[in-house]
Amino acid sequence: MTSLILALMSALVGVLLIVLIPGENKKLRNSIVFLSVLLALVFSWRTGLLVFAGKSIGLKVELGRFVWSLRPDPLGVVFGLIASTLWLFTGVYSFGYMDNKEKQGSYYVFFLLALCVTLGVAFAGNLVTLYLFYEFLSFATYPLVIHERSPEAMKSGKKYILYSLSGAGLLLVAIVLTHHLAGNLAFGAGPILEGLSGPGLNWLLLLFVLGFGVKAAVMPLHHWLPSAMVAPTPVSALLHAVAVVYSGAYGIVRVVYSVFGRELAGELVFSKIFLYVIVFTILAGIIVAIRQDHLKRRLAYQTISHLSYILLGAFTLTPWGLAGAVFHMISYSTLKITLFFCAGIISELTGKSSISKMKGIGRGLPGTMVLFATGTLGMIGILPLNTFWGKYYLMKGSVAGGMWPLALVLIISGILNGVCFIPFIIKAFSGEKNQPAGKTGKRGYREYALFIPPLVLTIAAISMGLLPGMVWPAVQAVVDWFF
Amino acid sequence: MWPLTGPFVPGFFIDSLNLIFIIMAALLWFAVSLYSYRYMKVEGRSRGFNIASLLTLVAVMGVFLARNLLTMLLFFELMTISSYFWVIHRRDKEAIRAGYFYLFFSIIGGLFLVLGIVFMGAATDVLPAIGSGAVTPLNARAFNWSMVFFLIGFGIKAGMVPLHLWLPHAHSAAPAPASGLLSGLLIKVGAYGLIRLGEFAGWGMEAGVNLKFLGVILLITGILSMLLGVVAALLQSDAKRLLAYHSVSQMGYIILGLGISLYLGAEGVLGLLGAIYHVLNHALFKAALFLGVGIIYVYRKETDLYKLGGLWRQYPVTAILMFFAVLGITGAPGLNGYASKTLLHHAVSFLSDKGGLWAVWLEWLFSLVGVGTTASFSKLYYLMFLAKPAEEDGIERLVNKKFVTERKLSGMQAAMVLLVISMVLLGLFPQFFLYKMAVPAAETLGLSAETALAGFSFWTFSDLAGIFITLALGVLVCFAGLKSGAFHWQPPQWLTLEGLGNLAFGELSLFWGEALEFYHFACRGIADTGKNLAGSLVRALRRFEEPGSLTAGKSTFTGISADLFLVFMVLAILLILFTLTRPEFLDLSILANLSGN
């Protein structure tokens, strides 16, 4: 239990310390950030390993009839570990990226706060806690979206808040209804709505899906995500490709398995209808991505497409499908962050953000583009990258669930992912050497901080691809928990 | 501690079948390594090329030696990535375009393999290990589909028509040693996959599993590949493209042989034997041919046949070596091509005895393709080495002393000598390979060759007569074609697959453009309607902001808006009525079941 609290507190303590630092002491602040994130990582891993070992840890605070509880189970732990691990990498990357930017204090405060809140979402033990932290996440990440304070950023921030809060409002209604129906909101061994049935539950599921689906960028609730790309790249990478959007996807998986349960969800006709929405999101997301010229927006639409892989796995309602969803969560995050980091390196070192102007940058930034190419191969989902395993199990789940066309959809999506980025990579390596302005090839602290996180993540991704046993126990634990 | 590999247990094995393949791979790569030192001096960037070559070698060996399907898939993908760098080696526009074709087709092939594996997993409890014999599926439909997906995936790699579109571009854009390996080895990976596919399918003999359709598909695509490849090759003027189309055609032979054994089952074992033998033979002579063309490229920087000629004088050694390679591919007795083509011809004859009229046609087409092959290679050899050089260029070139003459023989010729010697040995002693290597391979795969090969001899009179007639006819066709200029015919766009693809793509782009326009139009319409509605709503609501006053009796309320008050009253009445009349507004009958939760 102590690990659990400490995991959340380290980030908060970090926040407090940074707020208290007088003046603009960059080294001290960066060290505090690094330490906080590292401690959060250590403690969440301790928590995670305890949970995987079968121990049940939790923290429950009852204020009258209001029960606030943190109780990590394998699914939550997977999400929490992904978040805390990648937060460390993003932290290091931020040291490089934000080095010459303004308002770093504000950035790091909310960076750490968002970590704490994300862990809260991951480790939440009942719907109320989940909802609280989920709402809080919108607020904690809003200042990061509007960081630049430009008119475009403010507009995106407004959109972000409006979408998030509307979704959360619907979520609150859904939670109230669930409490009314079942009286209990805790994530336990069995689903909350066990034993209930009836067509009205379709509407309940719809409300939940709408509520979480905003953050999970299900079309047509996805519009906030491409606009949110105006945020600094580490924010786009971590939050809007991993943490925030995963909280939405995690929420939906949680709802399907812990609130409704497999059997009930299978009976509801909404599950079948929603599969069509998922398929639409997967395909339309990547097709729209192909038409984007702005690199980060293209990545954003690809994110929208890939998030629905997780939802697809959840809604196949088979153990393979869930395994694929969890695998995809783990593997996709590493590579998507890498892609965003590379986009950030490109925009920082060359000043370019439009693909049409990026011909030949691979000559000046070969390492970055090689990482980008590896990431793209991962998005297509081929060995030896780890995303293959996610797709493989998703396809197995689809076939096992009797929904074999979904396997074809995944294949088509893979091909479209290739169409989306392979020409860009090839153009980047061809043509004249597009030397980044002013770059003399010297490598400073900044370049290392920018380059090493994606490099390590890519190596990790390839290792996970060749040795999926590294993450297999986690996947197994989640599947065993629910099946 | 859990095993690090989890669901993925890499495994390797060797049996009589992949033994043949890896010996072939090793031999070819060795030859190319002798060759590429001198060659890459002309192309440049040899370090990248060598790295790509070695990585591809690893990947190819991995595919051949893989024990389970996921291992094979891993090395298949690695092979795609590393061989891509061969194709784009020259970095010019044509190479990059060829690279796109190659990369996308290969990735799509890999994705189809994944589909095949997934459906195979649905058909059987545990994924079958490669080389473990026929599969008895629990779910026949899933198994059939998995076979189809594997067929498509491996067929793309093997250059099976109509999935061959990438092949001519990729094999002609790559440097010659790479083309030799691409044509010699990498497409054989596809053939290897198809052979293993046949093994999984039990060669169509499994009781209760109807897999004859696989045999039919392979027969059809095999003969189509043979025909299309040869016809397209006859029309080519670039030597490397010609050879690339011949790869399609010769792979058609192999696919046809596999189709025969899948279709006939145990009786069709000759087809399997012929296919395996032809895999080896084609690797040898196709590599030799590409290497030969590459030698000429090194000396003359030219691969266009109509710009070359009369080279036997300057490069006699290369000319002789190329002659042997040409003899090999056309099936002249004494070289290896004769052996495998004879086996395949026997298989096709057997099929035409057993099958219907269509099988007789198949046999005729088989011979026709043989004639076409001879014609095409006569054209190649004649134009390259024998014919008079194109006059204007010829004189200039003789004057220009920079062109190398063949006094300095290098590793290039050594490599070709190695291949030619192998071809000659295999040609003079075909029984060795057949009985010592192909038959054990067939037996491992589940087909016994004893009855089919009883009384079989390579050197029967009818076979020899047949091949000499084919060769003679081929040479005649060649001269007729050259004299009449028929080889310059350009097929109309709609007749070629690529042209069809371009046309379709054009139509699709138009359609897509129009669809997008409509979508934008609809969006604008919706947005405008929405804005209008919102505008009117806002205007209506604005009225509430005007302060007014309400007088009731003696008191006067000021600052309130009468409209708003009215709205609130109505809402309140509705809400009260609603709650009073429908206490169970959720319409779920479960409230009765809940007990004090």
Chai-1 contact restraints between the chains, C-beta under 6 A:
chainA,res_idxA,chainB,res_idxB,connection_type,confidence,min_distance_angstrom,max_distance_angstrom,comment,restraint_id
A,G183,B,N597,contact,1.0,0.0,6.0,A-B,restraint_1
A,N184,B,N597,contact,1.0,0.0,6.0,A-B,restraint_2
A,L196,B,I590,contact,1.0,0.0,6.0,A-B,restraint_3
A,G198,B,L588,contact,1.0,0.0,6.0,A-B,restraint_4
A,G200,B,L586,contact,1.0,0.0,6.0,A-B,restraint_5
A,G200,B,D587,contact,1.0,0.0,6.0,A-B,restraint_6
A,G200,B,L588,contact,1.0,0.0,6.0,A-B,restraint_7
A,I382,B,E77,contact,1.0,0.0,6.0,A-B,restraint_8
A,I382,B,G110,contact,1.0,0.0,6.0,A-B,restraint_9
A,L383,B,L73,contact,1.0,0.0,6.0,A-B,restraint_10
A,L383,B,L74,contact,1.0,0.0,6.0,A-B,restraint_11
A,L383,B,E77,contact,1.0,0.0,6.0,A-B,restraint_12
A,P384,B,L74,contact,1.0,0.0,6.0,A-B,restraint_13
A,M395,B,V118,contact,1.0,0.0,6.0,A-B,restraint_14
A,K396,B,V118,contact,1.0,0.0,6.0,A-B,restraint_15
A,K396,B,G121,contact,1.0,0.0,6.0,A-B,restraint_16
A,V399,B,V118,contact,1.0,0.0,6.0,A-B,restraint_17
A,V399,B,A122,contact,1.0,0.0,6.0,A-B,restraint_18
A,A407,B,V118,contact,1.0,0.0,6.0,A-B,restraint_19
A,I411,B,L111,contact,1.0,0.0,6.0,A-B,restraint_20
A,I411,B,L115,contact,1.0,0.0,6.0,A-B,restraint_21
A,G414,B,L111,contact,1.0,0.0,6.0,A-B,restraint_22
A,I415,B,I108,contact,1.0,0.0,6.0,A-B,restraint_23
A,G418,B,I107,contact,1.0,0.0,6.0,A-B,restraint_24
A,L467,B,L4,contact,1.0,0.0,6.0,A-B,restraint_25
A,L467,B,T5,contact,1.0,0.0,6.0,A-B,restraint_26
A,P468,B,G6,contact,1.0,0.0,6.0,A-B,restraint_27
A,P468,B,P7,contact,1.0,0.0,6.0,A-B,restraint_28
A,P468,B,F8,contact,1.0,0.0,6.0,A-B,restraint_29
A,G469,B,P3,contact,1.0,0.0,6.0,A-B,restraint_30
A,G469,B,L4,contact,1.0,0.0,6.0,A-B,restraint_31
A,G469,B,T5,contact,1.0,0.0,6.0,A-B,restraint_32
A,G469,B,G6,contact,1.0,0.0,6.0,A-B,restraint_33
A,W472,B,G6,contact,1.0,0.0,6.0,A-B,restraint_34
A,P473,B,W2,contact,1.0,0.0,6.0,A-B,restraint_35
